[in-house]
Amino acid sequence: MNVTNPQSGSNDQGGVRALLRDATGMQHDQLNRHALLAGLVRPDYALATYQLLLQALFRTYAGLEPGLAAFSKRQLAGLDYEPRAKLSWLQADLNHFAIDSASLKPADLPLPQIACVGDYVGALYVVEGSTLGGQMIAKCLGQNLGLSADAGARFYAGYGAATTSMWRGFIDFAESIAADTAQVTAAQLAAKRIFAFFQQQFDLAVVAEFGSGSGNHD
């Protein structure tokens, strides 16, 4: 199950996007096998696991979004993060399940820093890519758990009908750094850091809930 950027299905296979995909492929696959994600589209996926996933996602985005928003505001030209912010979507989902988000602080981990446009591109590659796979996940959550954008699945509903255009807007922005080798390298490293941050947050959520150090399914 592709939780982040799909490996196919879009017309942006070259350039910076391809370099980011290749740099993070192994981490992407590992994250998709995580205990919180591996069965997300299956009929037997438990509601309790989904609620734990939402809490882990909230902690992750609570750690990521301030840096993304702050960098976006400093940029004179580029891609505005505000209309792409996702923490409020997760808040809506938690509210649906009456889960108090006040205690859901990011785990005590170093936060990925967004210090240059390459960092910004790399981070957005991960968080924006999640909206593509999210469309199919939202459909499965509706079929299997009776959830919807208005009832517990706002995060995975994402941009809805605007998903493709929002992704293309990001890709256009990402390709604007293609000629700057240093920024492309920064983007690759940042994307890897963001995937690692997701993995760490999810692993800690499983440990806290079940006392197990293993977050992957082989």
SETOR-831820 format. One line per 10 residues: number of its first residue (from 1); their letters; for each residue x, y negated, z of C-alpha. Coordinates in nm, 3 decimals, padded with zeros to 5 digits. Last residue first. Layout:
NUM = A = X/Y/Z | ...
This chain:
218 = DHNGSGSGFE = 00.787/00.867/00.653 | 00.572/00.651/00.878 | 00.738/00.362/01.053 | 00.699/00.180/01.383 | 00.897/00.407/01.611 | 01.004/00.269/01.946 | 00.698/00.393/02.126 | 00.548/00.244/02.442 | 00.201/00.243/02.289 | 00.080/-00.116/02.303
208 = AVVALDFQQQ = 00.397/-00.309/02.382 | 00.610/-00.082/02.163 | 00.365/-00.114/01.874 | 00.359/-00.494/01.900 | 00.739/-00.501/01.925 | 00.768/-00.305/01.601 | 00.528/-00.542/01.427 | 00.723/-00.849/01.537 | 01.053/-00.694/01.433 | 00.926/-00.588/01.092
198 = FFAFIRKAAL = 00.774/-00.930/01.024 | 01.103/-01.098/01.121 | 01.299/-00.858/00.900 | 01.078/-00.947/00.603 | 01.138/-01.314/00.680 | 01.515/-01.266/00.703 | 01.523/-01.083/00.369 | 01.325/-01.364/00.207 | 01.570/-01.615/00.353 | 01.871/-01.430/00.212
188 = QAATVQATDA = 01.720/-01.420/-00.136 | 01.617/-01.785/-00.120 | 01.964/-01.894/-00.003 | 02.114/-01.709/-00.299 | 01.874/-01.889/-00.533 | 01.967/-02.217/-00.366 | 02.339/-02.161/-00.416 | 02.291/-02.052/-00.777 | 02.101/-02.367/-00.872 | 01.963/-02.313/-01.223
178 = AISEAFDIFG = 01.666/-02.108/-01.103 | 01.555/-02.365/-00.842 | 01.245/-02.474/-01.037 | 01.155/-02.106/-01.080 | 01.024/-02.097/-00.724 | 00.791/-02.392/-00.787 | 00.641/-02.231/-01.096 | 00.609/-01.907/-00.901 | 00.425/-02.087/-00.619 | 00.173/-02.236/-00.858
168 = RWMSTTAAGY = 00.132/-01.897/-01.020 | 00.046/-01.751/-00.680 | -00.213/-02.023/-00.614 | -00.367/-01.965/-00.958 | -00.392/-01.591/-00.897 | -00.545/-01.629/-00.550 | -00.806/-01.892/-00.643 | -01.092/-01.640/-00.654 | -01.029/-01.552/-00.290 | -00.755/-01.765/-00.139
158 = GAYFRAGADA = -00.693/-01.524/00.147 | -00.960/-01.257/00.195 | -00.693/-01.076/00.397 | -00.677/-01.350/00.658 | -01.054/-01.399/00.674 | -01.118/-01.031/00.748 | -01.298/-01.040/01.085 | -01.647/-01.148/00.989 | -01.672/-01.446/00.758 | -01.415/-01.317/00.510
148 = SLGLNQGLCK = -01.572/-00.974/00.546 | -01.562/-00.667/00.768 | -01.779/-00.354/00.751 | -01.493/-00.129/00.863 | -01.443/00.099/00.563 | -01.604/-00.082/00.271 | -01.532/-00.435/00.388 | -01.183/-00.349/00.502 | -01.127/-00.185/00.163 | -01.227/-00.502/-00.022
138 = AIMQGGLTSG = -01.007/-00.714/00.202 | -00.713/-00.481/00.138 | -00.757/-00.518/-00.238 | -00.741/-00.896/-00.214 | -00.464/-00.887/00.045 | -00.221/-00.731/-00.200 | -00.205/-01.068/-00.371 | -00.221/-01.282/-00.056 | 00.086/-01.112/00.089 | 00.298/-01.253/-00.192
128 = EVVYLAGVYD = 00.241/-01.598/-00.049 | 00.396/-01.503/00.285 | 00.696/-01.320/00.139 | 00.782/-01.548/-00.152 | 00.707/-01.844/00.071 | 01.000/-01.757/00.294 | 01.239/-01.728/00.002 | 01.122/-02.052/-00.157 | 01.157/-02.243/00.169 | 01.504/-02.105/00.238
118 = GVCAIQPLPL = 01.607/-02.206/-00.114 | 01.466/-02.555/-00.057 | 01.690/-02.601/00.242 | 01.685/-02.571/00.622 | 01.395/-02.335/00.689 | 01.516/-02.142/00.993 | 01.398/-01.790/01.070 | 01.299/-01.784/01.438 | 01.534/-01.604/01.675 | 01.326/-01.354/01.873
108 = DAPKLSASDI = 01.143/-01.390/02.201 | 00.816/-01.253/02.070 | 00.586/-01.509/01.915 | 00.310/-01.618/02.155 | -00.020/-01.435/02.163 | -00.134/-01.535/02.511 | -00.358/-01.819/02.393 | -00.495/-01.607/02.106 | -00.788/-01.477/02.310 | -00.950/-01.187/02.124
98 = AFHNLDAQLW = -01.327/-01.225/02.091 | -01.328/-00.999/01.783 | -01.459/-01.275/01.556 | -01.230/-01.522/01.731 | -00.930/-01.309/01.636 | -01.037/-01.322/01.272 | -01.085/-01.700/01.283 | -00.743/-01.744/01.442 | -00.592/-01.533/01.167 | -00.736/-01.765/00.905
88 = SLKARPEYDL = -00.616/-02.066/01.107 | -00.263/-01.924/01.099 | -00.268/-01.903/00.720 | -00.136/-02.234/00.590 | -00.141/-02.254/00.209 | -00.324/-02.588/00.180 | -00.065/-02.737/00.420 | 00.244/-02.590/00.252 | 00.286/-02.858/-00.013 | 00.514/-02.743/-00.295
78 = GALQRKSFAA = 00.790/-02.962/-00.427 | 00.869/-03.328/-00.435 | 00.960/-03.570/-00.157 | 01.021/-03.277/00.078 | 01.023/-03.356/00.448 | 00.657/-03.260/00.492 | 00.719/-02.917/00.342 | 01.009/-02.859/00.579 | 00.790/-02.926/00.881 | 00.508/-02.707/00.751
68 = LGPELGAYTR = 00.738/-02.412/00.683 | 00.908/-02.446/01.021 | 00.579/-02.470/01.209 | 00.439/-02.176/01.007 | 00.688/-01.906/01.092 | 00.660/-01.837/01.465 | 00.283/-01.872/01.489 | 00.275/-01.672/01.166 | 00.442/-01.376/01.334 | 00.241/-01.394/01.655
58 = FLAQLLLQYT = -00.082/-01.410/01.457 | 00.028/-01.117/01.241 | 00.098/-00.906/01.550 | -00.244/-00.994/01.691 | -00.414/-00.912/01.364 | -00.232/-00.578/01.350 | -00.351/-00.492/01.701 | -00.708/-00.564/01.591 | -00.657/-00.343/01.286 | -00.527/-00.064/01.506
48 = ALAYDPRVLG = -00.837/-00.089/01.727 | -01.058/-00.079/01.416 | -00.903/00.253/01.323 | -00.805/00.336/00.964 | -00.999/00.652/00.873 | -01.142/00.512/00.548 | -00.790/00.433/00.421 | -00.688/00.085/00.310 | -00.487/-00.004/00.620 | -00.333/00.337/00.662
38 = ALLAHRNLQD = 00.035/00.238/00.636 | -00.004/-00.106/00.788 | 00.016/-00.089/01.167 | 00.233/00.225/01.164 | 00.478/00.061/00.926 | 00.513/00.220/00.585 | 00.446/-00.109/00.406 | 00.725/-00.266/00.607 | 00.975/-00.008/00.484 | 00.872/-00.059/00.122
28 = HQMGTADRLL = 00.917/-00.434/00.148 | 01.250/-00.394/00.325 | 01.375/-00.173/00.042 | 01.251/-00.410/-00.228 | 01.385/-00.729/-00.071 | 01.672/-00.828/-00.299 | 01.506/-00.681/-00.609 | 01.183/-00.873/-00.554 | 01.372/-01.196/-00.483 | 01.577/-01.160/-00.801
18 = ARVGGQDNSG = 01.263/-01.081/-01.001 | 01.086/-01.390/-00.870 | 01.387/-01.608/-00.943 | 01.387/-01.521/-01.311 | 01.169/-01.252/-01.461 | 00.855/-01.056/-01.373 | 00.615/-01.349/-01.362 | 00.325/-01.213/-01.568 | 00.142/-01.045/-01.284 | 00.014/-00.695/-01.219
8 = SQPNTVNM = 00.332/-00.528/-01.109 | 00.548/-00.469/-00.802 | 00.287/-00.625/-00.578 | 00.405/-00.897/-00.339 | 00.321/-00.835/00.024 | 00.108/-00.572/00.186 | 00.147/-00.332/-00.102 | 00.000/00.000/00.000
